[in-house]
Amino acid sequence: MVKPIELKFTILIEKNEEGSYTVTVPSLPGCITQGDTWDDAIANAREAIAGYIEALRALGKPIPLEVPVEVAADAILKQAEMSIEEFEELL
């Protein structure tokens, strides 16, 4: 039996002028989503990542590895499992 592995990808979350959040996954080109709240954005990012990986598998393509990214000073770079409350505690 093959042991399942857990993949983690860094996400880039940017707050939009109207208050919603845009999320990109630098290691997965074109993997972009959004959410009205921080938690919605993270949940949508998880779904987008899962769908992206599912599509790669269906096409028989390799899953990209995590790549380092440089971030603008006004952007927030966090792991998807961090909640807004946990992030605010860091500030």
C-alpha positions as CSV (number, residue, x, y, z in Angstrom):
1,M,0.0,0.0,0.0
2,V,1.3,3.5,-0.9
3,K,1.4,5.8,2.0
4,P,-0.3,9.2,1.2
5,I,1.8,12.3,1.5
6,E,0.7,15.7,2.6
7,L,1.6,18.5,0.2
8,K,2.0,22.1,1.5
9,F,2.2,25.1,-0.7
10,T,2.9,28.7,0.2
11,I,0.1,31.1,-0.6
12,L,0.3,34.8,-1.3
13,I,-2.7,36.7,0.1
14,E,-3.4,40.3,-0.9
15,K,-6.1,42.5,0.5
16,N,-8.0,44.2,-2.3
17,E,-9.3,47.8,-2.1
18,E,-12.9,46.7,-1.7
19,G,-11.9,44.5,1.3
20,S,-11.9,41.0,-0.3
21,Y,-8.7,39.0,-0.6
22,T,-6.9,37.6,-3.7
23,V,-4.8,34.4,-3.3
24,T,-2.1,33.1,-5.6
25,V,0.0,30.0,-5.3
26,P,3.4,30.8,-6.6
27,S,4.5,27.2,-7.1
28,L,1.3,26.4,-9.2
29,P,1.3,28.8,-12.1
30,G,-2.2,30.1,-12.8
31,C,-3.6,28.9,-9.5
32,I,-5.5,32.0,-8.3
33,T,-8.6,32.4,-6.2
34,Q,-10.3,34.9,-3.9
35,G,-12.5,35.2,-0.9
36,D,-14.6,37.9,0.7
37,T,-12.9,37.2,4.1
38,W,-9.5,35.9,5.1
39,D,-10.9,32.5,6.1
40,D,-12.9,32.2,2.9
41,A,-9.8,33.1,0.9
42,I,-7.8,30.3,2.6
43,A,-10.6,27.8,2.2
44,N,-10.9,28.7,-1.5
45,A,-7.1,28.4,-1.8
46,R,-7.2,24.8,-0.4
47,E,-9.9,24.0,-3.0
48,A,-8.0,25.6,-5.8
49,I,-4.8,23.7,-4.9
50,A,-6.7,20.4,-4.7
51,G,-8.3,21.0,-8.1
52,Y,-5.0,22.0,-9.7
53,I,-3.3,18.9,-8.4
54,E,-6.2,16.7,-9.5
55,A,-6.0,18.2,-13.0
56,L,-2.3,17.6,-13.2
57,R,-2.8,13.9,-12.1
58,A,-5.5,13.5,-14.7
59,L,-3.2,14.8,-17.4
60,G,-0.3,12.6,-16.2
61,K,1.8,15.7,-15.4
62,P,4.2,16.0,-12.4
63,I,3.2,18.0,-9.4
64,P,5.5,21.0,-9.0
65,L,7.7,21.4,-5.9
66,E,7.5,24.4,-3.7
67,V,9.6,27.4,-5.0
68,P,10.9,30.4,-3.0
69,V,9.1,33.7,-3.8
70,E,9.9,37.3,-3.2
71,V,7.0,39.4,-1.8
72,A,6.2,43.1,-1.9
73,A,6.2,44.8,1.5
74,D,2.4,45.2,1.4
75,A,1.6,41.5,0.7
76,I,1.1,38.8,3.3
77,L,2.9,35.5,2.9
78,K,1.6,32.7,5.1
79,Q,1.0,29.0,5.1
80,A,-2.6,28.1,4.3
81,E,-3.3,26.5,7.7
82,M,-2.9,29.8,9.6
83,S,-6.1,31.6,10.6
84,I,-6.5,35.3,10.8
85,E,-6.5,35.2,14.6
86,E,-3.1,33.4,14.6
87,F,-1.7,35.9,12.1
88,E,-3.0,38.9,14.1
89,E,-1.2,37.5,17.1
90,L,2.1,37.8,15.2
91,L,1.6,41.6,14.6
